[in-house]
Amino acid sequence: MPEQSGKVQTVLGLIEPDQLGRTMTHEHLTMTFECSHVPVAPGDESLATAPIEMKHLHWLQQNPYSHNENLLLNQEIEAVKEELLCYRKAGGGSIVENTTTGITRNLPALRQLAKDTGVHIIAGAGYYVDVTHSDETRKMTVEKLTDIIVSEVLSGADGTDIRCGVIGEIGTGWPITDSEKKVLQATAHAQTQLGCPVIIHPGRNNAAPGEVIRILQEAGADISKTVMSHLDRTIFDRQELLEFAKKGSYLEYDLFGTEMLNYPFNLDVDMPSDSQRVQVLAFLIKEGYEDRILIAHDIHTKHRLTKYGGHGYCHILKNIVPKMLSRGITQNQVDKILIENPKQWLTFK
Ligand SMILES: CCC(=O)NCCS(=O)(=O)O
């Protein structure tokens, strides 16, 4: 039985699950997102390279992936540190940092942030979406990928001794590519060896979450210890959502704070507002899924930091929790979503 059994693995070592406190299960503290750059609309070229200023803020909020520097969250360690101190003050305890290979994971920076702020940080093992896979990664067998993921959890990743405490976010697109499928199979095999939590980034299609679960299940994964991220932009029909919920994964609404008119990665999608997200949470609770819900902001660009007029890492604690309470979700249910469910998920079997 690995030493992680019954514990949570942070970048500073193992902790007791009760030490986690309120936990955002899907954030990024340092990463790059150039892989998802969206070409700027004709006429807006000068905005794409302009410094971030008040007068451009609305444009930036509507076109976050077309501004080159906005994609470099890795340049903002000091600002993120300040925000994490506020997060602790607001009652936050832990953050799962979902940056995997392909979007510039920086484990020494995460360790320093954890030391400087007292926030428990749990780092992610594995690989982001296909477009970020190296030629070397693409050529690897499932066995080799499994060995690497296991070693990132048991020994440390990126040439450090800093160990990851979850596998993911494992990136998949739509349709799922051969290389992504191998990574999913390796994820399932590594999870079987380790008894660890897994978190998935599904493609932007309503069929994607179900297909990922099918592949994981076939490879032996424990779906009850697996999180399906980004449901806010992926499954809209409520009956379809209930069908998906029956598969038994955690259901994560992790784009709180993102309100944009045109979602550039899939123009057919109407990105919900935070009020609509809270309505879906209330619906899932009424349908009996309060033990399966997780929430977060998935901050992955600069403009969402308070330094740039964004909502920051405290938005859920300061604004969304009161909204949940005002819409009939009880304090006990809020605590389940923010404390108990993350704890159950993050504890190694
Ligand atoms: C790396 C951050 C990430 O993948 N976020 C998801 C963005 S979206 O696919 O929901 O737009």
The ligand as an SDF file (V2000), in Angstrom:
LIG
                    3D

 11 10  0  0  0  0  0  0  0  0999 V2000
   -5.8010   25.1620  -19.0990 C   0  0  0  0  0  0  0  0  0  0  0  0
   -7.0730   25.8020  -18.7770 C   0  0  0  0  0  0  0  0  0  0  0  0
   -8.2450   25.2000  -19.4840 C   0  0  0  0  0  0  0  0  0  0  0  0
   -8.1380   24.2320  -20.1970 O   0  0  0  0  0  0  0  0  0  0  0  0
   -9.3860   25.7810  -19.2670 N   0  0  0  0  0  0  0  0  0  0  0  0
  -10.5710   25.3800  -19.9430 C   0  0  0  0  0  0  0  0  0  0  0  0
  -11.0400   26.4610  -20.7520 C   0  0  0  0  0  0  0  0  0  0  0  0
  -12.4280   26.0230  -21.6130 S   0  0  0  0  0  0  0  0  0  0  0  0
  -12.1460   24.8500  -22.4630 O   0  0  0  0  0  0  0  0  0  0  0  0
  -13.4990   25.6710  -20.6920 O   0  0  0  0  0  0  0  0  0  0  0  0
  -12.7830   27.1770  -22.4010 O   0  0  0  0  0  0  0  0  0  0  0  0
  1  2  1  0
  2  3  1  0
  3  4  2  0
  3  5  1  0
  5  6  1  0
  6  7  1  0
  7  8  1  0
  8  9  2  0
  8 10  2  0
  8 11  1  0
M  END
$$$$
